[in-house]
Amino acid sequence: MAQLRDAAEEYRKHNTLIVIAGPDSPEAFKKVWNKEGLSFIGLPDPSHSVLKTYGQEVNLFKLGRMPAQVLVDSKGFVRFVHYGHSMADIPSNEEVLSLIAAL
């Protein structure tokens, strides 16, 4: 989330809305959002309905949900998906912003 937080203004310049879905309760999300000063949307997903919709992997040996980035265009079509194999395996902001620019 820090990577996205650091580039939030660049995403806004590209008219891109960032939504972070996580397994925590609404209360836990609110606490993290307030502590970290995050300016994008946090979507609590304790029932894993978003996880199941987008095929995000859960690996208990690697502490739960693996990172997944999904780029959905303004018409609701998935244009890019990256499923990470570790918490460090996520595309760079530059890569995602170039994909957005190409849409």
N, CA, C and O atoms as a GROMACS GRO file, in nm:
protein
  412
    1MET      N    1   0.081  -0.119   0.000
    1MET     CA    2   0.000   0.000   0.000
    1MET      C    3   0.085   0.126   0.000
    1MET      O    4   0.045   0.229  -0.053
    2ALA      N    5   0.204   0.116   0.059
    2ALA     CA    6   0.291   0.233   0.063
    2ALA      C    7   0.331   0.275  -0.078
    2ALA      O    8   0.339   0.394  -0.108
    3GLN      N    9   0.354   0.178  -0.165
    3GLN     CA   10   0.390   0.209  -0.304
    3GLN      C   11   0.279   0.288  -0.371
    3GLN      O   12   0.305   0.388  -0.439
    4LEU      N   13   0.156   0.245  -0.352
    4LEU     CA   14   0.043   0.315  -0.411
    4LEU      C   15   0.023   0.452  -0.346
    4LEU      O   16  -0.007   0.550  -0.414
    5ARG      N   17   0.039   0.457  -0.213
    5ARG     CA   18   0.026   0.584  -0.142
    5ARG      C   19   0.125   0.687  -0.196
    5ARG      O   20   0.090   0.803  -0.217
    6ASP      N   21   0.247   0.643  -0.219
    6ASP     CA   22   0.351   0.733  -0.264
    6ASP      C   23   0.325   0.788  -0.404
    6ASP      O   24   0.375   0.896  -0.438
    7ALA      N   25   0.248   0.717  -0.485
    7ALA     CA   26   0.220   0.760  -0.622
    7ALA      C   27   0.073   0.798  -0.642
    7ALA      O   28   0.027   0.808  -0.756
    8ALA      N   29   0.001   0.818  -0.534
    8ALA     CA   30  -0.144   0.844  -0.544
    8ALA      C   31  -0.174   0.963  -0.634
    8ALA      O   32  -0.270   0.958  -0.711
    9GLU      N   33  -0.095   1.068  -0.627
    9GLU     CA   34  -0.120   1.186  -0.710
    9GLU      C   35  -0.102   1.154  -0.858
    9GLU      O   36  -0.178   1.204  -0.941
   10GLU      N   37  -0.005   1.071  -0.893
   10GLU     CA   38   0.014   1.031  -1.033
   10GLU      C   39  -0.107   0.952  -1.083
   10GLU      O   40  -0.150   0.971  -1.197
   11TYR      N   41  -0.160   0.865  -1.000
   11TYR     CA   42  -0.279   0.789  -1.039
   11TYR      C   43  -0.398   0.884  -1.060
   11TYR      O   44  -0.475   0.868  -1.154
   12ARG      N   45  -0.411   0.982  -0.970
   12ARG     CA   46  -0.520   1.080  -0.986
   12ARG      C   47  -0.507   1.157  -1.117
   12ARG      O   48  -0.606   1.184  -1.184
   13LYS      N   49  -0.384   1.191  -1.155
   13LYS     CA   50  -0.360   1.262  -1.281
   13LYS      C   51  -0.406   1.180  -1.401
   13LYS      O   52  -0.442   1.234  -1.505
   14HIS      N   53  -0.405   1.048  -1.385
   14HIS     CA   54  -0.450   0.956  -1.491
   14HIS      C   55  -0.597   0.917  -1.473
   14HIS      O   56  -0.644   0.820  -1.533
   15ASN      N   57  -0.670   0.991  -1.389
   15ASN     CA   58  -0.812   0.963  -1.361
   15ASN      C   59  -0.833   0.818  -1.318
   15ASN      O   60  -0.927   0.752  -1.363
   16THR      N   61  -0.746   0.771  -1.232
   16THR     CA   62  -0.750   0.632  -1.186
   16THR      C   63  -0.790   0.627  -1.040
   16THR      O   64  -0.730   0.694  -0.956
   17LEU      N   65  -0.888   0.547  -1.010
   17LEU     CA   66  -0.935   0.526  -0.875
   17LEU      C   67  -0.867   0.401  -0.820
   17LEU      O   68  -0.871   0.295  -0.882
   18ILE      N   69  -0.806   0.414  -0.704
   18ILE     CA   70  -0.740   0.300  -0.639
   18ILE      C   71  -0.834   0.246  -0.531
   18ILE      O   72  -0.884   0.321  -0.447
   19VAL      N   73  -0.856   0.116  -0.536
   19VAL     CA   74  -0.936   0.048  -0.435
   19VAL      C   75  -0.853  -0.069  -0.382
   19VAL      O   76  -0.806  -0.152  -0.459
   20ILE      N   77  -0.835  -0.073  -0.252
   20ILE     CA   78  -0.761  -0.182  -0.189
   20ILE      C   79  -0.861  -0.270  -0.116
   20ILE      O   80  -0.931  -0.223  -0.026
   21ALA      N   81  -0.868  -0.397  -0.154
   21ALA     CA   82  -0.954  -0.493  -0.085
   21ALA      C   83  -0.866  -0.580   0.005
   21ALA      O   84  -0.758  -0.624  -0.035
   22GLY      N   85  -0.913  -0.602   0.125
   22GLY     CA   86  -0.838  -0.683   0.219
   22GLY      C   87  -0.929  -0.764   0.307
   22GLY      O   88  -1.049  -0.737   0.314
   23PRO      N   89  -0.875  -0.864   0.376
   23PRO     CA   90  -0.956  -0.958   0.453
   23PRO      C   91  -1.003  -0.905   0.588
   23PRO      O   92  -1.073  -0.976   0.661
   24ASP      N   93  -0.966  -0.783   0.621
   24ASP     CA   94  -0.994  -0.732   0.754
   24ASP      C   95  -1.136  -0.678   0.769
   24ASP      O   96  -1.206  -0.656   0.670
   25SER      N   97  -1.174  -0.657   0.892
   25SER     CA   98  -1.305  -0.600   0.924
   25SER      C   99  -1.306  -0.451   0.891
   25SER      O  100  -1.200  -0.391   0.876
   26PRO      N  101  -1.424  -0.391   0.878
   26PRO     CA  102  -1.430  -0.246   0.854
   26PRO      C  103  -1.357  -0.166   0.962
   26PRO      O  104  -1.292  -0.066   0.931
   27GLU      N  105  -1.366  -0.210   1.086
   27GLU     CA  106  -1.299  -0.138   1.195
   27GLU      C  107  -1.147  -0.144   1.179
   27GLU      O  108  -1.078  -0.043   1.198
   28ALA      N  109  -1.095  -0.260   1.144
   28ALA     CA  110  -0.951  -0.275   1.124
   28ALA      C  111  -0.903  -0.191   1.006
   28ALA      O  112  -0.798  -0.129   1.012
   29PHE      N  113  -0.981  -0.190   0.899
   29PHE     CA  114  -0.946  -0.108   0.783
   29PHE      C  115  -0.940   0.038   0.821
   29PHE      O  116  -0.845   0.108   0.785
   30LYS      N  117  -1.039   0.085   0.893
   30LYS     CA  118  -1.045   0.226   0.932
   30LYS      C  119  -0.922   0.263   1.015
   30LYS      O  120  -0.864   0.370   0.998
   31LYS      N  121  -0.884   0.175   1.105
   31LYS     CA  122  -0.767   0.200   1.190
   31LYS      C  123  -0.640   0.214   1.106
   31LYS      O  124  -0.562   0.307   1.126
   32VAL      N  125  -0.620   0.122   1.011
   32VAL     CA  126  -0.501   0.128   0.925
   32VAL      C  127  -0.505   0.253   0.837
   32VAL      O  128  -0.404   0.321   0.822
   33TRP      N  129  -0.620   0.282   0.779
   33TRP     CA  130  -0.632   0.399   0.690
   33TRP      C  131  -0.601   0.527   0.766
   33TRP      O  132  -0.532   0.615   0.714
   34ASN      N  133  -0.651   0.539   0.887
   34ASN     CA  134  -0.624   0.658   0.967
   34ASN      C  135  -0.477   0.666   1.006
   34ASN      O  136  -0.416   0.773   1.000
   35LYS      N  137  -0.419   0.554   1.046
   35LYS     CA  138  -0.278   0.550   1.089
   35LYS      C  139  -0.184   0.585   0.973
   35LYS      O  140  -0.089   0.661   0.991
   36GLU      N  141  -0.212   0.529   0.855
   36GLU     CA  142  -0.123   0.545   0.740
   36GLU      C  143  -0.156   0.669   0.655
   36GLU      O  144  -0.078   0.705   0.567
   37GLY      N  145  -0.269   0.733   0.681
   37GLY     CA  146  -0.308   0.850   0.603
   37GLY      C  147  -0.332   0.818   0.456
   37GLY      O  148  -0.288   0.892   0.368
   38LEU      N  149  -0.400   0.709   0.429
   38LEU     CA  150  -0.423   0.665   0.292
   38LEU      C  151  -0.537   0.743   0.229
   38LEU      O  152  -0.641   0.766   0.292
   39SER      N  153  -0.517   0.784   0.105
   39SER     CA  154  -0.617   0.868   0.038
   39SER      C  155  -0.704   0.790  -0.060
   39SER      O  156  -0.788   0.849  -0.127
   40PHE      N  157  -0.684   0.660  -0.071
   40PHE     CA  158  -0.766   0.582  -0.162
   40PHE      C  159  -0.865   0.498  -0.084
   40PHE      O  160  -0.867   0.500   0.039
   41ILE      N  161  -0.948   0.424  -0.155
   41ILE     CA  162  -1.059   0.351  -0.095
   41ILE      C  163  -1.010   0.217  -0.038
   41ILE      O  164  -0.938   0.143  -0.104
   42GLY      N  165  -1.052   0.190   0.084
   42GLY     CA  166  -1.026   0.061   0.146
   42GLY      C  167  -1.155  -0.019   0.149
   42GLY      O  168  -1.257   0.028   0.201
   43LEU      N  169  -1.153  -0.138   0.096
   43LEU     CA  170  -1.272  -0.222   0.087
   43LEU      C  171  -1.253  -0.345   0.175
   43LEU      O  172  -1.185  -0.440   0.135
   44PRO      N  173  -1.313  -0.346   0.293
   44PRO     CA  174  -1.303  -0.466   0.377
   44PRO      C  175  -1.370  -0.584   0.307
   44PRO      O  176  -1.481  -0.572   0.254
   45ASP      N  177  -1.302  -0.698   0.308
   45ASP     CA  178  -1.354  -0.817   0.239
   45ASP      C  179  -1.338  -0.940   0.328
   45ASP      O  180  -1.277  -1.038   0.287
   46PRO      N  181  -1.393  -0.936   0.451
   46PRO     CA  182  -1.373  -1.051   0.540
   46PRO      C  183  -1.439  -1.179   0.490
   46PRO      O  184  -1.399  -1.288   0.530
   47SER      N  185  -1.540  -1.168   0.403
   47SER     CA  186  -1.604  -1.288   0.348
   47SER      C  187  -1.533  -1.339   0.222
   47SER      O  188  -1.572  -1.442   0.167
   48HIS      N  189  -1.430  -1.268   0.178
   48HIS     CA  190  -1.349  -1.306   0.062
   48HIS      C  191  -1.425  -1.304  -0.070
   48HIS      O  192  -1.384  -1.371  -0.165
   49SER      N  193  -1.534  -1.230  -0.079
   49SER     CA  194  -1.612  -1.228  -0.202
   49SER      C  195  -1.536  -1.159  -0.316
   49SER      O  196  -1.544  -1.203  -0.430
   50VAL      N  197  -1.461  -1.053  -0.286
   50VAL     CA  198  -1.380  -0.987  -0.389
   50VAL      C  199  -1.266  -1.078  -0.429
   50VAL      O  200  -1.236  -1.094  -0.547
   51LEU      N  201  -1.202  -1.139  -0.330
   51LEU     CA  202  -1.093  -1.234  -0.355
   51LEU      C  203  -1.138  -1.342  -0.452
   51LEU      O  204  -1.067  -1.373  -0.547
   52LYS      N  205  -1.254  -1.399  -0.428
   52LYS     CA  206  -1.304  -1.507  -0.513
   52LYS      C  207  -1.338  -1.456  -0.653
   52LYS      O  208  -1.314  -1.525  -0.752
   53THR      N  209  -1.394  -1.337  -0.662
   53THR     CA  210  -1.432  -1.280  -0.792
   53THR      C  211  -1.311  -1.263  -0.882
   53THR      O  212  -1.318  -1.292  -1.001
   54TYR      N  213  -1.201  -1.215  -0.827
   54TYR     CA  214  -1.083  -1.186  -0.908
   54TYR      C  215  -0.976  -1.294  -0.900
   54TYR      O  216  -0.868  -1.276  -0.957
   55GLY      N  217  -1.003  -1.404  -0.833
   55GLY     CA  218  -0.911  -1.518  -0.833
   55GLY      C  219  -0.784  -1.497  -0.754
   55GLY      O  220  -0.681  -1.556  -0.785
   56GLN      N  221  -0.790  -1.413  -0.652
   56GLN     CA  222  -0.672  -1.389  -0.570
   56GLN      C  223  -0.638  -1.514  -0.490
   56GLN      O  224  -0.727  -1.580  -0.436
   57GLU      N  225  -0.509  -1.547  -0.483
   57GLU     CA  226  -0.463  -1.668  -0.417
   57GLU      C  227  -0.447  -1.647  -0.266
   57GLU      O  228  -0.406  -1.540  -0.221
   58VAL      N  229  -0.481  -1.749  -0.192
   58VAL     CA  230  -0.452  -1.752  -0.049
   58VAL      C  231  -0.350  -1.863  -0.028
   58VAL      O  232  -0.370  -1.977  -0.070
   59ASN      N  233  -0.239  -1.829   0.038
   59ASN     CA  234  -0.134  -1.926   0.065
   59ASN      C  235  -0.098  -1.915   0.212
   59ASN      O  236  -0.028  -1.822   0.253
   60LEU      N  237  -0.146  -2.008   0.292
   60LEU     CA  238  -0.125  -2.001   0.436
   60LEU      C  239   0.022  -2.010   0.475
   60LEU      O  240   0.060  -1.962   0.581
   61PHE      N  241   0.104  -2.071   0.390
   61PHE     CA  242   0.246  -2.080   0.420
   61PHE      C  243   0.316  -1.946   0.398
   61PHE      O  244   0.428  -1.927   0.445
   62LYS      N  245   0.251  -1.855   0.327
   62LYS     CA  246   0.308  -1.723   0.302
   62LYS      C  247   0.223  -1.613   0.366
   62LYS      O  248   0.215  -1.501   0.315
   63LEU      N  249   0.160  -1.645   0.477
   63LEU     CA  250   0.086  -1.549   0.560
   63LEU      C  251  -0.044  -1.499   0.499
   63LEU      O  252  -0.082  -1.384   0.524
   64GLY      N  253  -0.112  -1.580   0.421
   64GLY     CA  254  -0.246  -1.543   0.376
   64GLY      C  255  -0.256  -1.506   0.230
   64GLY      O  256  -0.203  -1.575   0.143
   65ARG      N  257  -0.326  -1.396   0.202
   65ARG     CA  258  -0.351  -1.354   0.064
   65ARG      C  259  -0.222  -1.311  -0.005
   65ARG      O  260  -0.141  -1.238   0.052
   66MET      N  261  -0.206  -1.358  -0.125
   66MET     CA  262  -0.096  -1.313  -0.208
   66MET      C  263  -0.140  -1.183  -0.276
   66MET      O  264  -0.259  -1.164  -0.300
   67PRO      N  265  -0.047  -1.096  -0.306
   67PRO     CA  266  -0.087  -0.970  -0.370
   67PRO      C  267  -0.144  -0.994  -0.509
   67PRO      O  268  -0.100  -1.082  -0.582
   68ALA      N  269  -0.241  -0.914  -0.543
   68ALA     CA  270  -0.299  -0.917  -0.677
   68ALA      C  271  -0.332  -0.774  -0.714
   68ALA      O  272  -0.388  -0.700  -0.634
   69GLN      N  273  -0.298  -0.737  -0.836
   69GLN     CA  274  -0.335  -0.606  -0.887
   69GLN      C  275  -0.421  -0.629  -1.010
   69GLN      O  276  -0.384  -0.702  -1.101
   70VAL      N  277  -0.536  -0.564  -1.011
   70VAL     CA  278  -0.631  -0.577  -1.120
   70VAL      C  279  -0.662  -0.437  -1.171
   70VAL      O  280  -0.700  -0.349  -1.093
   71LEU      N  281  -0.645  -0.416  -1.300
   71LEU     CA  282  -0.676  -0.288  -1.362
   71LEU      C  283  -0.806  -0.306  -1.439
   71LEU      O  284  -0.814  -0.382  -1.535
   72VAL      N  285  -0.908  -0.233  -1.394
   72VAL     CA  286  -1.041  -0.240  -1.454
   72VAL      C  287  -1.068  -0.107  -1.521
   72VAL      O  288  -1.051  -0.002  -1.459
   73ASP      N  289  -1.110  -0.109  -1.648
   73ASP     CA  290  -1.132   0.017  -1.718
   73ASP      C  291  -1.266   0.078  -1.679
   73ASP      O  292  -1.341   0.020  -1.601
   74SER      N  293  -1.295   0.195  -1.732
   74SER     CA  294  -1.416   0.269  -1.693
   74SER      C  295  -1.545   0.199  -1.734
   74SER      O  296  -1.653   0.235  -1.686
   75LYS      N  297  -1.536   0.099  -1.821
   75LYS     CA  298  -1.655   0.024  -1.862
   75LYS      C  299  -1.670  -0.106  -1.784
   75LYS      O  300  -1.764  -0.182  -1.807
   76GLY      N  301  -1.577  -0.130  -1.691
   76GLY     CA  302  -1.586  -0.250  -1.608
   76GLY      C  303  -1.512  -0.370  -1.661
   76GLY      O  304  -1.526  -0.480  -1.607
   77PHE      N  305  -1.433  -0.352  -1.768
   77PHE     CA  306  -1.357  -0.464  -1.824
   77PHE      C  307  -1.220  -0.474  -1.758
   77PHE      O  308  -1.151  -0.374  -1.741
   78VAL      N  309  -1.183  -0.595  -1.722
   78VAL     CA  310  -1.050  -0.619  -1.666
   78VAL      C  311  -0.950  -0.607  -1.780
   78VAL      O  312  -0.960  -0.678  -1.881
   79ARG      N  313  -0.853  -0.518  -1.764
   79ARG     CA  314  -0.755  -0.494  -1.870
   79ARG      C  315  -0.616  -0.547  -1.836
   79ARG      O  316  -0.532  -0.564  -1.925
   80PHE      N  317  -0.590  -0.574  -1.708
   80PHE     CA  318  -0.460  -0.624  -1.666
   80PHE      C  319  -0.478  -0.690  -1.530
   80PHE      O  320  -0.550  -0.639  -1.444
   81VAL      N  321  -0.412  -0.804  -1.511
   81VAL     CA  322  -0.411  -0.873  -1.381
   81VAL      C  323  -0.270  -0.921  -1.354
   81VAL      O  324  -0.204  -0.976  -1.442
   82HIS      N  325  -0.224  -0.899  -1.233
   82HIS     CA  326  -0.096  -0.954  -1.189
   82HIS      C  327  -0.119  -1.023  -1.056
   82HIS      O  328  -0.162  -0.960  -0.959
   83TYR      N  329  -0.091  -1.153  -1.050
   83TYR     CA  330  -0.099  -1.229  -0.928
   83TYR      C  331   0.043  -1.248  -0.876
   83TYR      O  332   0.125  -1.313  -0.941
   84GLY      N  333   0.071  -1.193  -0.760
   84GLY     CA  334   0.205  -1.204  -0.703
   84GLY      C  335   0.228  -1.337  -0.635
   84GLY      O  336   0.134  -1.404  -0.592
   85HIS      N  337   0.355  -1.376  -0.626
   85HIS     CA  338   0.394  -1.501  -0.561
   85HIS      C  339   0.449  -1.476  -0.421
   85HIS      O  340   0.476  -1.570  -0.347
   86SER      N  341   0.466  -1.348  -0.386
   86SER     CA  342   0.509  -1.309  -0.252
   86SER      C  343   0.461  -1.166  -0.230
   86SER      O  344   0.413  -1.101  -0.323
   87MET      N  345   0.475  -1.119  -0.108
   87MET     CA  346   0.429  -0.983  -0.078
   87MET      C  347   0.514  -0.878  -0.150
   87MET      O  348   0.471  -0.763  -0.163
   88ALA      N  349   0.631  -0.914  -0.196
   88ALA     CA  350   0.717  -0.820  -0.268
   88ALA      C  351   0.695  -0.826  -0.419
   88ALA      O  352   0.751  -0.744  -0.493
   89ASP      N  353   0.617  -0.919  -0.465
   89ASP     CA  354   0.598  -0.940  -0.609
   89ASP      C  355   0.478  -0.860  -0.658
   89ASP      O  356   0.368  -0.913  -0.673
   90ILE      N  357   0.501  -0.732  -0.683
   90ILE     CA  358   0.397  -0.645  -0.738
   90ILE      C  359   0.458  -0.558  -0.846
   90ILE      O  360   0.575  -0.521  -0.837
   91PRO      N  361   0.381  -0.524  -0.949
   91PRO     CA  362   0.434  -0.438  -1.054
   91PRO      C  363   0.466  -0.299  -0.999
   91PRO      O  364   0.403  -0.253  -0.903
   92SER      N  365   0.562  -0.235  -1.059
   92SER     CA  366   0.598  -0.100  -1.017
   92SER      C  367   0.489  -0.001  -1.056
   92SER      O  368   0.409  -0.029  -1.146
   93ASN      N  369   0.486   0.112  -0.990
   93ASN     CA  370   0.393   0.218  -1.028
   93ASN      C  371   0.414   0.258  -1.173
   93ASN      O  372   0.317   0.283  -1.245
   94GLU      N  373   0.538   0.266  -1.215
   94GLU     CA  374   0.569   0.306  -1.353
   94GLU      C  375   0.505   0.210  -1.454
   94GLU      O  376   0.450   0.252  -1.555
   95GLU      N  377   0.514   0.080  -1.424
   95GLU     CA  378   0.456  -0.020  -1.514
   95GLU      C  379   0.304  -0.005  -1.521
   95GLU      O  380   0.246  -0.006  -1.629
   96VAL      N  381   0.241   0.010  -1.406
   96VAL     CA  382   0.095   0.021  -1.403
   96VAL      C  383   0.050   0.152  -1.469
   96VAL      O  384  -0.048   0.154  -1.544
   97LEU      N  385   0.120   0.261  -1.440
   97LEU     CA  386   0.084   0.389  -1.501
   97LEU      C  387   0.101   0.386  -1.652
   97LEU      O  388   0.024   0.449  -1.724
   98SER      N  389   0.200   0.314  -1.702
   98SER     CA  390   0.215   0.304  -1.849
   98SER      C  391   0.103   0.222  -1.909
   98SER      O  392   0.058   0.251  -2.020
   99LEU      N  393   0.056   0.119  -1.839
   99LEU     CA  394  -0.061   0.042  -1.886
   99LEU      C  395  -0.185   0.130  -1.889
   99LEU      O  396  -0.264   0.123  -1.984
  100ILE      N  397  -0.203   0.212  -1.787
  100ILE     CA  398  -0.318   0.302  -1.782
  100ILE      C  399  -0.313   0.401  -1.897
  100ILE      O  400  -0.413   0.427  -1.964
  101ALA      N  401  -0.196   0.456  -1.920
  101ALA     CA  402  -0.180   0.554  -2.028
  101ALA      C  403  -0.211   0.495  -2.165
  101ALA      O  404  -0.256   0.565  -2.255
  102ALA      N  405  -0.187   0.363  -2.180
  102ALA     CA  406  -0.209   0.296  -2.308
  102ALA      C  407  -0.356   0.262  -2.333
  102ALA      O  408  -0.393   0.224  -2.444
  103LEU      N  409  -0.440   0.274  -2.231
  103LEU     CA  410  -0.582   0.239  -2.249
  103LEU      C  411  -0.655   0.338  -2.336
  103LEU      O  412  -0.774   0.323  -2.361
   0.00000   0.00000   0.00000
